[in-house]
């Protein structure tokens, strides 16, 4: 029995060896499975930051460049094939590199993005597109944004002032083509008178015609001087209508400048026309005509070419007041050049009248448009010495209605040539029109963008 127990371990070991079972803790290696492939090495792109903001700068002021880093965090070389800008407004941005680039694993490259706004707009649709051989991210996009905005706005304050008295001489074209226009003027004259009444003005009004051929006219007043001290407002309107209704058979050679010069000079100014010009009042001369002035300064070439310079007339007119700024010449006449269609006939250009209007800071209304009421409202304010042109100390860098705000006593004035404001580039001034003209004592504030340089204002 003892021998049997000694043989059992030997027999079991031999059996195990015969059937291929490895002994426990065997050092014999197990062969690897050669059918399983190892993963290929790949590049992996990383772009920082994911977006750039350049803030707000005036147009044409370059922002400081900002930097973008492209890194390869993979295990194979990264090939950046291109850097490009895409999206609306991308021309406002620049890249200092374009590619291609080869970036080894663990390495990176940097490039710079610049910004310079071309206008007063927001640029927020632009992307920097980085294209590469990254298998998962063929393109990476970096958002870039900036704004063309005003680095500086300027407020300019004006206080409206006015005279307390005004003398007005109307020069009426009484030729045959003017009948409808003169009737409309008479019907709307209450607008002009009521403006003076509302302003508390002491006013005087006289009327002459453009006819210098008829001795009964030729600078003679067509009736008594219409005075606020002697005529009630309604009576003043009726008297004006009567004086402008002198018939429409006046001379076809309309001489408005000569007629006004005759009316305000001796012997008429010291005789039958005496009393219109007062030392304490502003003087407003107003012409309404569908023809250019043909006063005999030359003589002019009829009908549209009037080369004679009316500068001597402007000098004479301003000499009538001790302060030349107290004199204005305004007109409802044709355009400065070209012609336009009138109600009855073609309206001629009126360059001579325009020169006098501009030389005295008067107002012009196109007679072809026949916009009587707005013209009379504006005219009454100007005649009363109210300022409607406000010169700016700097030139606005943007003159659009969205960039400039105008307020009168804190109330916003709309943009527009009728009862609003416009910008006069020739004189770098804001002009108020019609009802928008400030009353005496009111504050006009004009806020506009100006070029303060590319640094801080």
Buried (B, 14 or more C-beta within 10 A) or exposed (E): EEEEEEEEEEEEEEEEEEEEEEEEEEEEEEEEEEEEEEEEEBBBBBBEEEEBBBEBBBBEBEBEBBEBEBBBEBEBBBBBBBBBBEBEBBEBBBBEBEBEBEBEBEBBBEBEBBBBBEEBBEBBEBBBBBBBBBEEBEBBBBBBBBBBBBBBBBEBEBEBEBBBBBBBBBBBBBBEBBBEBBBBBBEBBBBBBBBBBEBEBBBBBBBBBBBBEBEEBBBBBBBEBBBBEEBEEEEBBBBBBEBBBBEBEBBBBBBBBBBBBBBBBEEBBEEEBEBBBEEEBBBBBBBBBBBBBBBEBEEBEEBBEBEBEBEEBBEBBBEBBEEEEBBBBBBBBBBBEEBBEBBEEBBBBBBBBBBBBBBBBBBBBBBBEBBBBBBBBBBBBBBBBBBBEBEBEBEBBBBEBEBBBBBBEEEEBEBEEBBBBBBBEEBBBBBBBBBBBBEBEBEBBBEBBBBBEEEEE
